Amino acid sequence: MKSIPLKTTQTQIIVNEFIRSVYNWMAIGLGLTGFIAYYVSNNDSLLKLIYGNQLIFFGIIIAELVIVFTISARVNKLQASTATALFVLYAALNGVTLSFIFLVYTSSSVTSTFFICAATFVACSIYGMTTQRDLTSLGGFMAMGLIGIIIASVVNMFVRSSGMSMIISYIGVFVFVGLTAYDTQKLKTMALSQPDGLDAGVVRKGAILGALSLYLDFINLFLMLLRILGTGRD
């Protein structure tokens, strides 16, 4: 019986711990977003404050964009605690802006779509983690698709076409399914490339960056599926 080299075992432990940390932080972010979204949707005062004042609403949107850019582009210059706090803040602010889904869609359709999204996300993550195929080209193709979705969505804000919105949603599901698999494989590669004895703060920042990527994939996949499967309130 062949013995497993000690270095291989240590490497696998490092990879598992890193991946576990990424998914733990992603789960914390999703949980916080869901809680705040539900709370805000049931608080008339907060709804009037947020959606009744465009300055506040768009201020929150801008703050979210700034946070995502800061974590993505400057994570190496941030303290681990700062990166973590920014991620938690982003998840909270996103919960505020996503509170509208409980006003537009029935609770049962939101719940069922969430579980469908979760199952799809898990399947894509498993594929990205286990496949031997290099998904770099897929990631590039999906990134171009994402740019197309953003442009089409901006155009549809003026056109207001329900048909175009549905087409965007179907393409969006395809794009974020691919990005989930690609981002998962990228995380695995990142974990494997970590040298032994790497500073815990650096590992934490990598985990936060990975959690943000998967969090965004999950949220956007969920919203696209909700547009397709969600049942509107009367």
Residue pairs with C-beta under 8 A, 6 or more apart in sequence:
10 196
11 192
14 191
14 194
14 196
15 188
15 191
15 192
18 187
18 190
18 191
18 194
18 203
18 206
18 207
19 129
19 187
19 188
19 191
21 203
21 204
21 207
22 187
22 207
22 210
22 211
22 214
23 211
23 214
24 211
25 84
25 87
25 207
25 208
25 211
26 211
26 214
26 215
26 218
28 88
28 91
29 87
29 88
29 90
29 91
29 211
29 212
29 215
30 91
30 215
30 218
30 219
32 88
32 91
32 92
32 95
33 91
33 92
33 94
33 95
33 98
33 219
34 95
35 95
36 92
36 95
36 96
36 99
37 95
37 96
37 98
37 99
37 101
37 102
38 99
38 102
39 46
39 95
39 99
40 46
40 47
40 50
40 95
40 96
40 99
41 47
41 99
41 100
41 101
41 102
41 103
42 102
46 99
47 99
47 103
49 56
50 56
50 57
50 60
50 96
50 97
50 99
51 57
51 100
57 97
60 93
60 96
60 97
61 97
63 93
64 90
64 93
64 94
64 97
67 86
67 87
67 89
67 90
67 93
68 90
68 212
68 216
70 78
70 86
71 78
71 83
71 86
71 87
71 90
71 208
71 209
71 212
72 209
72 212
75 83
75 205
75 206
75 208
75 209
76 205
78 86
78 205
79 201
80 200
80 201
80 202
80 204
80 205
80 208
83 204
83 205
83 208
83 209
84 204
84 208
87 208
87 211
87 212
90 212
91 215
94 219
98 219
101 110
101 223
101 226
101 230
102 110
103 233
104 230
104 232
104 233
105 226
105 230
105 231
105 232
105 233
106 230
106 231
106 232
106 233
108 231
109 226
109 229
109 230
109 231
110 226
110 230
112 229
113 222
113 225
113 226
113 229
113 230
114 222
116 225
116 229
117 218
117 221
117 222
117 225
118 218
120 177
120 221
120 225
121 180
121 217
121 218
121 221
124 177
124 180
124 181
124 184
125 180
125 181
125 184
125 214
127 181
127 184
128 135
128 180
128 181
128 182
128 183
128 184
128 185
128 188
129 184
129 185
129 188
131 181
131 185
135 181
135 182
135 185
136 182
138 178
138 181
138 182
139 178
139 179
139 182
139 183
139 186
141 178
142 175
142 176
142 178
142 179
142 182
143 179
145 171
145 174
145 175
145 178
146 175
146 179
148 171
149 168
149 171
149 172
149 175
152 164
152 168
153 168
155 164
156 164
156 165
156 168
165 227
166 227
166 228
169 224
169 225
169 227
169 228
170 224
170 228
172 220
172 221
172 223
172 224
173 221
173 224
173 225
173 228
176 217
176 220
176 221
176 224
177 221
179 217
180 214
180 217
180 218
180 221
183 210
183 213
183 214
183 217
184 214
186 213
187 210
187 213
187 214
190 206
190 210
194 203
194 206
